[in-house]
Amino acid sequence: MFNIVSKTFQFGAQSVTLETGRIARQASSVVVTMGGVQVLVAVVGNKKAKSGQDFFPLTVNYQEKTYAAGKIPGGYFKREGRPTEKET
């Protein structure tokens, strides 16, 4: 039904798996798995460049999700918690 592509390779002593086509299909996305860690990378862009534009505008959003690690804080900031200093 969906075109799911998965590739595995060795990076030093670790096995790295890249998989696309299973989740976030409306964006160009890949799930990177290394050891017990999984990271979703999703990119949305226009296929054609604007005429007269000589640069590539890029925005990066980084979010740490505490509930993904099983750390659900109590108090005022329930599910997500307060953004860390590393987040954008």
Short mmCIF file of the C-alpha atoms (twelve columns), coordinates in Angstrom:
data_MODEL
# 
_entry.id   MODEL 
# 
loop_
_atom_site.group_PDB 
_atom_site.id 
_atom_site.type_symbol 
_atom_site.label_atom_id 
_atom_site.label_alt_id 
_atom_site.label_comp_id 
_atom_site.label_asym_id 
_atom_site.label_seq_id 
_atom_site.Cartn_x 
_atom_site.Cartn_y 
_atom_site.Cartn_z 
_atom_site.pdbx_PDB_model_num 
ATOM 1  C CA . MET A 1  0.000  0.000  0.000  1 
ATOM 2  C CA . PHE A 2  2.730  2.475  0.997  1 
ATOM 3  C CA . ASN A 3  6.247  2.578  -0.380 1 
ATOM 4  C CA . ILE A 4  8.226  1.839  2.795  1 
ATOM 5  C CA . VAL A 5  11.997 1.851  2.299  1 
ATOM 6  C CA . SER A 6  14.401 0.721  5.020  1 
ATOM 7  C CA . LYS A 7  18.213 0.669  4.844  1 
ATOM 8  C CA . THR A 8  20.613 -0.528 7.543  1 
ATOM 9  C CA . PHE A 9  24.350 0.138  7.727  1 
ATOM 10 C CA . GLN A 10 27.183 -0.011 10.250 1 
ATOM 11 C CA . PHE A 11 28.509 3.205  11.809 1 
ATOM 12 C CA . GLY A 12 31.488 2.195  13.903 1 
ATOM 13 C CA . ALA A 13 30.244 -0.468 16.294 1 
ATOM 14 C CA . GLN A 14 26.591 0.653  16.003 1 
ATOM 15 C CA . SER A 15 23.936 -0.438 13.524 1 
ATOM 16 C CA . VAL A 16 21.997 2.499  12.004 1 
ATOM 17 C CA . THR A 17 18.616 2.073  10.299 1 
ATOM 18 C CA . LEU A 18 17.008 4.693  8.037  1 
ATOM 19 C CA . GLU A 19 13.311 4.174  7.276  1 
ATOM 20 C CA . THR A 20 10.987 6.307  5.181  1 
ATOM 21 C CA . GLY A 21 7.384  6.000  4.031  1 
ATOM 22 C CA . ARG A 22 5.781  4.753  7.254  1 
ATOM 23 C CA . ILE A 23 5.034  7.965  9.202  1 
ATOM 24 C CA . ALA A 24 4.906  11.687 8.290  1 
ATOM 25 C CA . ARG A 25 4.187  10.853 4.659  1 
ATOM 26 C CA . GLN A 26 3.013  14.379 3.780  1 
ATOM 27 C CA . ALA A 27 6.551  15.625 4.416  1 
ATOM 28 C CA . SER A 28 9.870  14.293 3.241  1 
ATOM 29 C CA . SER A 29 10.666 12.335 6.380  1 
ATOM 30 C CA . VAL A 30 12.949 9.636  7.717  1 
ATOM 31 C CA . VAL A 31 13.139 7.776  11.020 1 
ATOM 32 C CA . VAL A 32 16.742 7.211  12.115 1 
ATOM 33 C CA . THR A 33 17.298 4.367  14.596 1 
ATOM 34 C CA . MET A 34 20.629 3.815  16.342 1 
ATOM 35 C CA . GLY A 35 20.762 1.542  19.359 1 
ATOM 36 C CA . GLY A 36 17.680 2.293  21.453 1 
ATOM 37 C CA . VAL A 37 17.244 5.843  20.133 1 
ATOM 38 C CA . GLN A 38 14.833 6.857  17.363 1 
ATOM 39 C CA . VAL A 39 14.708 10.321 15.793 1 
ATOM 40 C CA . LEU A 40 12.072 11.564 13.331 1 
ATOM 41 C CA . VAL A 41 13.404 14.048 10.773 1 
ATOM 42 C CA . ALA A 42 10.771 15.790 8.616  1 
ATOM 43 C CA . VAL A 43 11.353 18.409 5.914  1 
ATOM 44 C CA . VAL A 44 8.740  20.342 3.968  1 
ATOM 45 C CA . GLY A 45 9.787  22.461 1.018  1 
ATOM 46 C CA . ASN A 46 8.809  23.784 -2.364 1 
ATOM 47 C CA . LYS A 47 10.003 21.854 -5.412 1 
ATOM 48 C CA . LYS A 48 10.647 25.034 -7.434 1 
ATOM 49 C CA . ALA A 49 12.859 27.950 -6.395 1 
ATOM 50 C CA . LYS A 50 11.501 31.484 -6.516 1 
ATOM 51 C CA . SER A 51 12.892 33.511 -9.378 1 
ATOM 52 C CA . GLY A 52 15.429 36.140 -8.340 1 
ATOM 53 C CA . GLN A 53 16.095 34.531 -4.961 1 
ATOM 54 C CA . ASP A 54 19.798 33.831 -4.416 1 
ATOM 55 C CA . PHE A 55 19.639 32.292 -0.931 1 
ATOM 56 C CA . PHE A 56 17.987 29.345 0.781  1 
ATOM 57 C CA . PRO A 57 15.776 30.328 3.733  1 
ATOM 58 C CA . LEU A 58 15.934 27.644 6.396  1 
ATOM 59 C CA . THR A 59 14.108 27.283 9.698  1 
ATOM 60 C CA . VAL A 60 15.031 24.566 12.194 1 
ATOM 61 C CA . ASN A 61 12.726 23.589 15.071 1 
ATOM 62 C CA . TYR A 62 14.169 21.322 17.756 1 
ATOM 63 C CA . GLN A 63 11.895 19.968 20.491 1 
ATOM 64 C CA . GLU A 64 12.646 17.550 23.290 1 
ATOM 65 C CA . LYS A 65 9.612  15.537 24.324 1 
ATOM 66 C CA . THR A 66 9.822  14.416 27.938 1 
ATOM 67 C CA . TYR A 67 6.936  11.969 27.654 1 
ATOM 68 C CA . ALA A 68 8.834  10.073 24.929 1 
ATOM 69 C CA . ALA A 69 11.426 9.153  27.561 1 
ATOM 70 C CA . GLY A 70 8.755  8.272  30.128 1 
ATOM 71 C CA . LYS A 71 9.402  11.428 32.155 1 
ATOM 72 C CA . ILE A 72 6.015  13.027 32.790 1 
ATOM 73 C CA . PRO A 73 6.358  15.891 35.268 1 
ATOM 74 C CA . GLY A 74 3.676  16.925 37.722 1 
ATOM 75 C CA . GLY A 75 2.624  20.408 38.722 1 
ATOM 76 C CA . TYR A 76 1.730  23.285 36.399 1 
ATOM 77 C CA . PHE A 77 3.644  22.082 33.329 1 
ATOM 78 C CA . LYS A 78 1.983  18.707 32.908 1 
ATOM 79 C CA . ARG A 79 2.693  16.785 29.733 1 
ATOM 80 C CA . GLU A 80 5.323  18.714 27.800 1 
ATOM 81 C CA . GLY A 81 6.968  20.562 30.603 1 
ATOM 82 C CA . ARG A 82 8.864  23.790 30.189 1 
ATOM 83 C CA . PRO A 83 11.037 24.109 27.043 1 
ATOM 84 C CA . THR A 84 14.706 23.443 27.703 1 
ATOM 85 C CA . GLU A 85 17.503 25.875 26.899 1 
ATOM 86 C CA . LYS A 86 18.510 23.690 23.917 1 
ATOM 87 C CA . GLU A 87 15.115 23.958 22.204 1 
ATOM 88 C CA . THR A 88 14.358 26.542 19.560 1 
# 
